[in-house]
Amino acid sequence: MASDMVPTDTAVQKTRAWTGLWVVVFGDVAIAAIATFGVIKAGGDANVTQLIAILSSAFTAIGTMTTAYFGIRAASNTAQSAVTGAGQQMAMAMQQSAPAGGVQSAPAGGVQSAPAGGVPPAPAGGVPPAPAGGVPPR
């Protein structure tokens, strides 16, 4: 019964995307609220450079957090599609290379194996293999 409740990969990805987006939105709102509080607390008698420092720091933090989220999300999506596409291409290649019966036949002339001495036979019309001593005949 517990296996009926297992979420699909798509459902997990959607949940992660929405959760991450809400974390970024709430983080941005919190930073903006703290910056607003700082500007109000500084009041009218504050130095303009202090207000600019507060606001520019807040905008930098908001921009950095938002950009990082979307950058990581885009890279994650790209990597996931690349892996999925590569898996599909591999499956197609394996299906195309497999014979209809599922078993490949031996090449014409049969399978050649190395003799007991470990030297493979010479290819048809090719140069004979070197002797066991390693020096080829002249």
Residue pairs with C-beta under 8 A, 6 or more apart in sequence:
7 15
13 80
17 73
20 69
20 73
21 69
23 69
24 65
24 66
24 69
27 65
28 62
28 65
28 66
31 58
31 61
31 62
31 65
32 58
32 62
34 58
35 54
35 55
35 57
35 58
38 54
39 51
39 54
39 55
42 50
42 51
42 54
99 105
112 120
112 121
114 120
114 121
115 121
117 132
119 129
119 130
119 131
119 132
120 129
121 129
122 128
122 129
128 137
130 136
131 137
